Amino acid sequence: MELWELYEQMGLSRAVYERGEAALEALEGRFRAIDRTAEYNQAKVLSAMQKNRIGANHFAATTGYGYDDDGRDRLERVYADVFDAEAALVRPQITCGTHALATALSANLLPGDEVLSPVGAPYDTLQEVIGIRRSPCSLAEYGVRYRQADLLPGGGIDFAAVRAAMTERTKLVTIQRSRGYAARPTLSVAQIGELIDFCKSVKPDVVCMVDNCYGEFVERLEPTDVGADLAVGSLIKNPGGGLAPIGGYICGKKAYVDRCAYRLSAPGLGQEVGANLGILPAFYQGFFLAPTVTAGALKGAIFAAALYEGLGFPCRPAASEERSDIIQSVELGSEAAMLAFCRGIQAAAPVDSFAAPVPGDMPGYDSQVIMAAGAFVQGSSIELSADGPIRPPYAVYFQGGLTWHHAKLGILLSLQKLADAGLAEL
Ligand SMILES: *Cc1c(COP(=O)(O)O)cnc(C)c1O
């Protein structure tokens, strides 16, 4: 049986398949560059695992306090080496990316301090952590003030506004690498480095923290390579490689990471406690696979942009743009088209492919939200998924794919559903 015949059995027409093949032809050079980055990052991870002499004995489970957990401690040194950082905290006790970021912020900010976002409003969940939206236990309740410098209309950094927003109380600058669900562009690692240099030129002792969610392994360098004091992210995104079922990481200068460990467990205990509960094989193997998994997700994002741009749908970033995260948005223009797109992503999933996503209410959103995901790890967004609020311009945010070939099929099936409903002209 030919491949397209196999795909036909899965609901994909020959016409959509051919359209995909045509879009792919122009992407060969991009894909080669992505593979070279993945090879580079794979070498970084391998080298760190070898340097730290990881052995089969380091996968052993610990329970209770977790004192002297060598497997856990070595994993943290592997992360620190890959991120070119002095120290790392990598724990299943960090429940998600927001928790990792909240830990890093609250550990390094004290009453009277100010925190500055020089890249506009931070990710939704961080707004409650900081207290931009009133929330119990927010930093605002503890007397930490927030300032913000918005990006320029074109998406560039407004250095004059950043300088004006920095005061003698500015203790920490929080820089979000990925656009998240905002309309602004994602920052490259080089741009982050420039921004950090600028902030430190204004106030040399300011702590620069980067929300690195969705950005890990997209480039050869990480924010900690270009001066970030802390880089923070989630293990159910890129660095977990799809295998980590929970967790978060904080990498950076030892003094700041130590404080994060004291905040996460307790003052005086810090990094010494925290049993691994048998999760280390997934953390190690996921990190080992992460460069390749991220490359697959990146190819999927670029393929989606190329395919949908070719059909006249605005895509952000554009197919030809350089990338620094794995998020792709496609403006579909109508609720019906969003539903069709998400049904296609769902139909391609290895798990729950038979489910039909429908819009629903979500806490924190003023419009209904639709989500498609058929994932091995609930909520994992390094696995193929699509979501978006049902409101103009009716954009779906698309990300992940543990393998490029799965991402490709998901994108093709999304177009199939649009074509079947008469919402896209092939
Ligand atoms: C995912 C994400 C977070 C954290 O979200 P969690 O769902 O708590 O893991 C924070 N910032 C950005 C930019 C993200 O993409």
The ligand as an SDF file (V2000), in Angstrom:
LIG
                    3D

 15 15  0  0  0  0  0  0  0  0999 V2000
    3.1510   27.4820   29.4800 C   0  0  0  0  0  0  0  0  0  0  0  0
    3.6770   28.7880   29.8620 C   0  0  0  0  0  0  0  0  0  0  0  0
    3.8240   29.1590   31.1990 C   0  0  0  0  0  0  0  0  0  0  0  0
    3.4770   28.2660   32.3570 C   0  0  0  0  0  0  0  0  0  0  0  0
    2.3230   27.5940   32.1960 O   0  0  0  0  0  0  0  0  0  0  0  0
    1.9490   26.2440   32.9490 P   0  0  0  0  0  0  0  0  0  0  0  0
    0.6940   25.8630   32.2540 O   0  0  0  0  0  0  0  0  0  0  0  0
    1.7450   26.5860   34.3750 O   0  0  0  0  0  0  0  0  0  0  0  0
    3.0460   25.2520   32.7700 O   0  0  0  0  0  0  0  0  0  0  0  0
    4.3620   30.3990   31.4700 C   0  0  0  0  0  0  0  0  0  0  0  0
    4.7420   31.2260   30.4820 N   0  0  0  0  0  0  0  0  0  0  0  0
    4.6280   30.8910   29.1890 C   0  0  0  0  0  0  0  0  0  0  0  0
    5.0880   31.8550   28.1280 C   0  0  0  0  0  0  0  0  0  0  0  0
    4.1070   29.6610   28.8230 C   0  0  0  0  0  0  0  0  0  0  0  0
    4.0170   29.3250   27.5390 O   0  0  0  0  0  0  0  0  0  0  0  0
  1  2  1  0
  2  3  1  0
  2 14  2  0
  3  4  1  0
  3 10  2  0
  4  5  1  0
  5  6  1  0
  6  7  2  0
  6  8  1  0
  6  9  1  0
 10 11  1  0
 11 12  2  0
 12 13  1  0
 12 14  1  0
 14 15  1  0
M  END
$$$$
